[in-house]
């Protein structure tokens, strides 16, 4: 159980920042307004998941303090979650596909530790259903982009950058179940989906060296984080109700 | 990538409860039917529960055109199609007319 409690903070930060970064697309950029609104709904799902996970070990006021007052370096979201390329839809699609598939597997690993009678974790069932729907959405977009040569090329580029990070995230599940092989399970699942779409020959599953995401991505993240916290920091005692 | 130029328009139909009649509630633009359905779910049922959601590609709907508008112009002039037209009084008048 101690493995789980140390893991939960990272998990919550991942869900929070994945939701928040997707939400920043709304209103200024996206393929079309329908997709933007759908992204808005899905990002709210992720933020809701984060709130429920934070709520499993923090009080509401502590959650607010963490989200709105933590320095960017104090968040422990995985680099896959923070990976961002503005206005690159193929990059976003591949990232969300890799992250969401990994997320569903992570919930499975986390559930392994829990007592099914403990109502504290009942939100996990809702989470699984919502994540399944998100995965469907991103698989469909993968399929749509695969219909043009340019789409495939852009996705291949994104895949090369992101896949090593996705594997790194999934490898961390061994902290939850030490003798398990989550990366094998993850790869099998990805291959199955990509085969169905007809993309299994396009993407490499070799464990290549991670390209550095650090400098550019951390700068973007720092800016997004400061923007998000700006209003709350003006008057933390304000009642926004 | 020109994503939206290849998109189709889908009409969104929602049935709020099992006993309700499905109703057209709007439309979405999407590259395929599956995405149209997923997007419709996130747009039109964001805050409400429904029994069934459907999408219908607009380009498969068979509709009348602007040229057909005059066909509907005479609807009100056919008083015999109005409910209650064949009241007892009218029936007598029609019968008398027929006998004469």
Boltz contact constraints between the chains, C-beta under 6 A:
constraints:
  - contact:
      token1: [A, 31]
      token2: [B, 3]
      max_distance: 6.0
  - contact:
      token1: [A, 32]
      token2: [B, 4]
      max_distance: 6.0
  - contact:
      token1: [A, 32]
      token2: [B, 29]
      max_distance: 6.0
  - contact:
      token1: [A, 34]
      token2: [B, 28]
      max_distance: 6.0
  - contact:
      token1: [A, 34]
      token2: [B, 29]
      max_distance: 6.0
  - contact:
      token1: [A, 34]
      token2: [B, 39]
      max_distance: 6.0
  - contact:
      token1: [A, 37]
      token2: [B, 43]
      max_distance: 6.0
  - contact:
      token1: [A, 38]
      token2: [B, 39]
      max_distance: 6.0
  - contact:
      token1: [A, 38]
      token2: [B, 42]
      max_distance: 6.0
  - contact:
      token1: [A, 41]
      token2: [B, 42]
      max_distance: 6.0
  - contact:
      token1: [A, 41]
      token2: [B, 46]
      max_distance: 6.0
  - contact:
      token1: [A, 137]
      token2: [B, 38]
      max_distance: 6.0
  - contact:
      token1: [A, 140]
      token2: [B, 34]
      max_distance: 6.0
  - contact:
      token1: [A, 140]
      token2: [B, 35]
      max_distance: 6.0
  - contact:
      token1: [A, 144]
      token2: [B, 31]
      max_distance: 6.0
  - contact:
      token1: [A, 150]
      token2: [B, 1]
      max_distance: 6.0
  - contact:
      token1: [A, 151]
      token2: [B, 1]
      max_distance: 6.0
